[in-house]
């Protein structure tokens, strides 16, 4: 799940930066950043759980 979130986050960012419509680009970049954040938080939570 974390891997898919990171992949879709990167796809969202790339799509957002290549989009000519500014409103749609903002949505893509925002969603991409959110997906990267959630994917990273899943990995961080798993890493913290392993260390305990």
C-alpha positions as CSV (number, residue, x, y, z in Angstrom):
1,X,0.0,0.0,0.0
2,X,2.8,2.4,0.8
3,X,4.6,1.6,-2.5
4,X,1.4,2.3,-4.5
5,X,0.9,5.6,-2.5
6,X,4.5,6.6,-3.4
7,X,4.1,5.7,-7.0
8,X,0.8,7.5,-7.4
9,X,2.2,10.5,-5.6
10,X,5.1,10.8,-8.1
11,X,2.6,10.3,-11.0
12,X,0.4,13.1,-9.5
13,X,3.3,15.5,-9.2
14,X,4.6,14.8,-12.7
15,X,1.1,15.2,-14.1
16,X,0.6,18.4,-12.2
17,X,3.8,20.0,-13.3
18,X,3.0,19.0,-17.0
19,X,-0.6,20.2,-16.9
20,X,-1.4,23.4,-18.8
21,X,-4.6,24.1,-16.9
22,X,-3.6,25.8,-13.6
23,X,-6.6,24.7,-11.6
24,X,-6.1,21.1,-12.6
25,X,-2.4,21.3,-12.1
26,X,-2.9,22.5,-8.5
27,X,-5.2,19.6,-7.8
28,X,-2.7,17.1,-9.2
29,X,0.2,18.6,-7.3
30,X,-1.9,18.7,-4.1
31,X,-3.0,15.1,-4.4
32,X,0.5,14.0,-5.3
33,X,1.9,15.6,-2.2
34,X,-0.8,14.1,-0.1
35,X,-0.1,10.6,-1.5
36,X,3.6,11.0,-0.9
37,X,3.0,12.1,2.6
38,X,0.7,9.2,3.4
39,X,3.0,6.7,1.8
40,X,5.9,8.1,3.7
41,X,3.9,8.0,7.0
42,X,3.1,4.3,6.4
43,X,6.7,3.5,6.0
44,X,7.7,5.6,9.0
45,X,5.1,3.9,11.2
46,X,6.3,0.5,10.1
47,X,9.9,1.5,10.8
48,X,9.0,2.7,14.3
49,X,7.0,-0.4,15.1
50,X,9.9,-2.6,14.1
51,X,12.3,-0.7,16.4
52,X,10.2,-1.2,19.5
